[in-house]
Amino acid sequence: GQTAVRPPAGREQLQRLHPSSIFFELISHGRQFLVPAIFAFLGAAQGNWFWGVLALVSFGFSILGTIFKYFTLRYGIRDGELIVRHGLLFRQERTVPTRRIQNMDLVQNVLHRIFGVAEVKIETASGAEAEAVLRVLTKTQIESLRKQIFTSRRSVMPVGLTTEGVDGEQIQSPETGVWELEEETVSILKIP
């Protein structure tokens, strides 16, 4: 019988997000602190500095958390899986098998376009939410990630089959490989 061909264990370094992700994350936090900032401003105008100090301390912790997340978040493709890892004391790791990735959704607002970056949402068929969100990557990083995903998927395709890859290129399956299928898919495809 045929067996799945797996690439050698990846030793690639996991990558960081683009440094502008700190800026975009802070903008997102700024929107969350808008209402507390208004109350702090109104309180300070009446001589009550408590709410102003509380808002500044909260926003300060938010800034530190954002910077900490930037320096600890890493992503990459290793052993046929997209890995997104962050945290130092409480490390969280999200893995998504590349064979299950169906879409890389790019989100760009005006500021993203100015900086030449985009937010990337990795989607599978298993849910309504994105499996992983990478904010913010350059177009070069996005294209590199897309190619790595398709290259990783190529190593587990059935013999003789082709599929459309990046920029319409045809991806040919390896000579001795087979697709890895989920159990639900296998039961649907069974021949009586």
C-alpha positions in Angstrom: 0.0 0.0 0.0 0.9 3.6 -0.2 2.0 5.7 2.8 1.9 9.4 3.4 5.1 11.2 2.6 5.9 13.7 5.2 8.5 16.5 4.9 11.5 16.2 7.2 10.9 17.8 10.6 11.1 21.6 10.0 13.8 23.4 11.8 12.7 26.8 10.4 12.7 29.7 12.9 9.2 30.9 13.8 8.8 34.5 12.7 7.6 37.7 14.4 4.8 40.0 13.2 5.7 43.3 11.6 6.7 45.9 14.1 3.8 48.1 13.1 1.5 45.5 14.7 2.3 47.3 18.0 0.8 50.5 16.6 -2.3 48.8 15.2 -2.9 46.9 18.5 -2.6 50.2 20.5 -5.1 51.9 18.2 -7.5 49.0 18.9 -6.9 49.4 22.6 -7.4 53.1 22.3 -10.9 52.6 21.0 -11.6 50.5 24.1 -10.4 53.2 26.4 -12.3 56.0 24.7 -15.3 56.0 27.1 -13.2 55.6 30.3 -11.0 58.5 29.0 -14.0 60.7 28.6 -15.1 60.0 32.1 -11.5 60.6 33.3 -11.4 63.9 31.5 -14.8 65.0 32.9 -13.7 63.9 36.4 -10.4 65.8 36.1 -12.3 68.9 34.9 -14.2 68.8 38.2 -11.0 68.4 40.2 -11.3 64.6 40.8 -8.1 63.1 39.5 -8.9 59.5 40.7 -10.5 58.4 37.4 -7.8 60.1 35.3 -5.1 58.3 37.2 -7.0 55.0 37.0 -7.5 55.4 33.2 -3.8 56.2 32.7 -2.7 53.2 34.8 -5.1 50.9 32.8 -3.9 52.2 29.5 -0.3 51.8 30.7 -0.8 48.1 31.4 -2.5 47.8 28.0 0.6 49.2 26.3 2.9 46.9 28.2 0.7 43.9 27.4 0.7 44.9 23.7 4.5 45.2 23.6 5.0 42.0 25.5 2.7 40.1 23.1 4.6 41.5 20.1 7.9 40.2 21.5 6.6 36.8 22.4 4.2 36.0 19.5 5.7 33.8 16.8 4.2 32.0 13.8 5.4 29.6 11.1 4.9 26.4 9.3 6.5 23.3 10.9 5.8 19.6 10.2 2.7 20.3 8.2 1.1 22.7 10.7 0.7 26.4 11.0 1.9 27.3 14.5 1.0 30.5 16.3 2.7 30.7 19.7 2.7 33.5 22.3 3.3 34.1 26.0 6.3 33.6 28.2 5.0 32.4 31.6 1.7 31.1 30.3 2.6 30.0 26.8 -0.3 29.5 24.4 0.2 27.6 21.2 -2.4 27.2 18.4 -1.7 24.7 15.6 -3.7 24.3 12.4 -2.9 21.5 10.0 -2.1 23.0 6.6 -4.2 20.4 4.9 -7.3 21.9 6.6 -6.5 25.5 5.7 -9.1 26.7 3.1 -8.6 30.4 3.0 -6.2 33.2 3.9 -8.4 36.3 4.3 -6.5 39.6 4.1 -8.0 42.6 5.9 -6.6 46.1 5.0 -8.0 49.4 6.2 -6.5 52.8 5.1 -3.7 52.7 7.7 -2.8 49.2 6.7 -2.4 50.3 3.1 -0.3 53.3 4.1 2.1 51.0 6.0 2.0 48.3 3.2 0.7 45.6 5.7 -2.5 43.5 6.2 -4.1 41.5 8.9 -4.2 37.8 8.0 -7.1 35.5 9.0 -6.5 31.8 8.5 -9.8 29.9 8.0 -10.8 26.3 7.9 -14.2 24.6 7.3 -14.5 23.8 10.9 -16.0 27.0 12.2 -17.4 30.5 11.6 -14.4 32.1 13.2 -10.8 32.3 11.9 -8.6 29.6 13.3 -5.7 32.0 13.6 -5.3 35.8 13.2 -1.9 37.3 12.5 -1.8 41.1 12.8 0.1 42.6 11.1 2.2 41.1 8.2 3.9 42.7 5.2 2.9 41.6 1.8 6.3 39.8 1.5 5.5 37.9 4.7 2.0 37.1 3.5 3.3 35.7 0.2 6.0 33.7 2.0 3.4 32.2 4.4 1.1 31.4 1.5 3.9 29.6 -0.4 4.9 27.7 2.8 1.3 26.5 3.3 1.0 25.3 -0.3 4.4 23.6 -0.2 3.5 21.9 3.0 0.1 20.7 1.5 1.9 19.5 -1.6 3.7 16.8 0.4 0.5 15.0 1.4 -1.4 15.0 -2.0 -2.4 11.8 -3.7 -0.2 10.5 -6.5 -1.0 12.0 -9.9 -3.4 14.6 -8.7 -2.8 18.3 -9.2 -4.4 21.4 -7.7 -4.1 25.1 -8.3 -1.5 26.8 -6.1 -0.2 30.3 -5.6 -0.7 32.6 -8.6 -2.4 29.8 -10.6 0.6 27.5 -10.7 -0.2 23.8 -10.8 0.9 21.8 -7.8 1.8 18.2 -8.7 1.5 15.5 -6.0 4.6 13.6 -5.0 5.3 10.2 -6.7 4.6 8.1 -3.6 2.3 10.3 -1.5 -1.4 9.9 -0.5 -3.7 12.5 1.0 -4.4 12.4 4.6 -8.2 12.5 5.1 -10.3 13.1 8.1 -12.3 10.1 9.3 -15.6 11.9 8.4 -14.3 12.4 4.8 -13.2 8.8 4.5 -16.7 7.5 5.6 -18.3 9.7 2.9 -15.9 8.4 0.2 -16.1 4.7 1.1 -17.0 2.5 -1.8 -19.6 -0.2 -1.0 
